[in-house]
């Protein structure tokens, strides 16, 4: 069986106000990408490479992704978002996934 050409699997519309920064993948193609939208329509994209990650979202401005655990720890998230980020960290094989979920679920709203 041969390989197929890479084509988009999922196209998602940005639900933020006109004039908001637009999310774009820049640099190398990420090894792992995940999309999340909460019940309020707030959108998030998690991407990771070899030992690195970035989290982008309309609430934090698409142009300035979060790329460190310290910045991720300061982010205000609801329980579903915490669980999603923890699952992304785990899927990306980053050792911090369980610690992130354990610490953050004690402060979830």
Secondary structure as the mmCIF struct_conf table of DSSP 4:
data_model
#
loop_
_struct_conf.conf_type_id
_struct_conf.id
_struct_conf.beg_label_comp_id
_struct_conf.beg_label_asym_id
_struct_conf.beg_label_seq_id
_struct_conf.end_label_comp_id
_struct_conf.end_label_asym_id
_struct_conf.end_label_seq_id
HELX_LH_PP_P HELX_LH_PP_P1 UNK A 2 UNK A 6
BEND BEND1 UNK A 9 UNK A 9
BEND BEND2 UNK A 16 UNK A 16
HELX_LH_PP_P HELX_LH_PP_P2 UNK A 17 UNK A 17
TURN_TY1_P TURN_TY1_P1 UNK A 18 UNK A 19
BEND BEND3 UNK A 20 UNK A 20
HELX_LH_PP_P HELX_LH_PP_P3 UNK A 21 UNK A 23
BEND BEND4 UNK A 27 UNK A 28
HELX_LH_PP_P HELX_LH_PP_P4 UNK A 29 UNK A 30
BEND BEND5 UNK A 31 UNK A 31
STRN STRN1 UNK A 32 UNK A 37
TURN_TY1_P TURN_TY1_P2 UNK A 39 UNK A 40
STRN STRN2 UNK A 43 UNK A 48
BEND BEND6 UNK A 50 UNK A 51
STRN STRN3 UNK A 53 UNK A 57
TURN_TY1_P TURN_TY1_P3 UNK A 58 UNK A 60
TURN_TY1_P TURN_TY1_P4 UNK A 62 UNK A 63
BEND BEND7 UNK A 64 UNK A 64
STRN STRN4 UNK A 66 UNK A 66
BEND BEND8 UNK A 68 UNK A 68
HELX_RH_AL_P HELX_RH_AL_P1 UNK A 69 UNK A 74
BEND BEND9 UNK A 75 UNK A 75
HELX_RH_AL_P HELX_RH_AL_P2 UNK A 79 UNK A 91
TURN_TY1_P TURN_TY1_P5 UNK A 92 UNK A 93
TURN_TY1_P TURN_TY1_P6 UNK A 95 UNK A 96
HELX_RH_AL_P HELX_RH_AL_P3 UNK A 97 UNK A 105
TURN_TY1_P TURN_TY1_P7 UNK A 106 UNK A 106
BEND BEND10 UNK A 107 UNK A 107
#
